[in-house]
Amino acid sequence: MRWTSGVRPFAPFNQSALERHPHHEVIKTFRYVVTLHAMLQRGTPAVESQLLDTRRAFDSVAVDYDGPRGNNVLIQRMRRALWNVVRDELPPGSRLLDLGCGTGIDAAEFARCGYRVTATDWSPRMVERTRALAAHAATCSRIDARHLGIHQLDQIEGKFDGIYSDLGPLNCVPDLEAAAAECARLLRPGGKLVCSVIGRICPWEIAHYALRGRLRRAWVRAARGLTPVGMNRHTIWTRYYLPREFYRVFAEYFSLCGYRSLGLFMPPPYLVDYYRRHQRWCDWLGRLDDRLGAVPLLRGMGDHFLIVMSARSRS
């Protein structure tokens, strides 16, 4: 891992009691089949409506999502953290699957570095932006952009060396257990899953809205289940996670390499105007992020967290 301090970046969990169960492999196989079946059967009207709401929201901002809304200096800092981890974990030439590619910024960066990327997104307009970006790059042959949501991963075949999801697409998945099973199916044993996920505890956000008397907004991340979040007069259905509750969903198929916070001391991306007014102060806070973001008790907080998992062998 390429982190900027001498602090150990990641620390593993203890093995669960399930893994010590004498019938663990039978239980795993049964749950895998049940989860795959559930993914195909749970297309309820409510879930379909929420998925369409989220798609419309991202369609509505696709035209300028490379700008301050989706790629300002604070977001770029988070992107670089994920880029560094993927490059450290997987050599150039590896086959990568991008879950929620947006306008293709991550896919283009990895293609430039020699990776082969299958880029997917639930928003057709975001996929159009990715294809346009790939067409103007010298590395366009290394990017395959597809209009597929994370809930449709059963439509993808083949094996990947790594899967990544940057800046929260997995927060919008209605059935994360099904997505975890599909990621396990698509990764070779030992392949890496690298995700930056919107966290449940963001001190900056709590303080920002509480000081303005907007207490409901200050604690929106404490909600359980899918939560409606506004963007551009549309609704994104979002579920927030602590790192441990997020990993728990993947634990049957993946071992944990580690996790760290992103945006703990730095303001969240929607406060980029505050960052510009106080850039020297915020850059110093950024150095604190780099040094302390992997420290226990702190690594579970922040605007996002970055988590790395390794696919288990399945016999």
GIURWO-V379086 format. One line per field, one symbol per residue. ss: DSSP state (~ for helix, > for strand, _ for the rest). phi: phi as a letter, one per 30 degrees, with the letter a starting at -180 (. if undefined). burial: # if it has 16 or more other ideal C-beta (glycine too) atoms within 10 Angstrom, else .. Layout:
BEGIN
ss: ???
phi: ???
burial: ???
END
This chain:
BEGIN
ss: ________________~~~~___~~~~~~~~~~~~~~~~~~___~~~~~~~~~~~~~~~~~~~~___~~~~_~~~~~~~~~~~~~~~~~_____>>>>>_____~~~~~~~~___>>>>>>__~~~~~~~~~~~~____~~~>>>>>__~~~~~~____>>>>>>___~~~~___~~~~~~~~~~~>>>>>>>>>>>>>___~~~~~~~~____~~~~_~~~____>>>>>__>>>>>__>_~~~~~~~~___>>>>>>>>>______~~~~~~~~~_~~~~~~~~~~~~~~___________>>>>>>>>____
phi: .cccbddddbbddddddedcddceddddddddddddddddccddedddddddedddddedcddbddcedcaddddeddedddeddddddbdejdcccccididjddeddddddjdcbccbadcddddedddddddccdcedccccbdbdddcdddccjccdabbbcijeddcddbdddddddddddcdeidcccbcbdddcceedededddcicddddcddddcidbdbdahibbcdbbcbdeddddedcddcbcddlaadbidcdddedcdddeddbddddddddddeddcdcdeicddcjdbbcbbbbdddcc
burial: ..#.....##.................#...#..#...#..........##..######.##..#....###.##.###.###.###.##...##################.#.#########.#######.##..#.#..############......############################...############.###.##........#.##....##.#....##########..###########################.##......#..##..##.###...############.##...
END
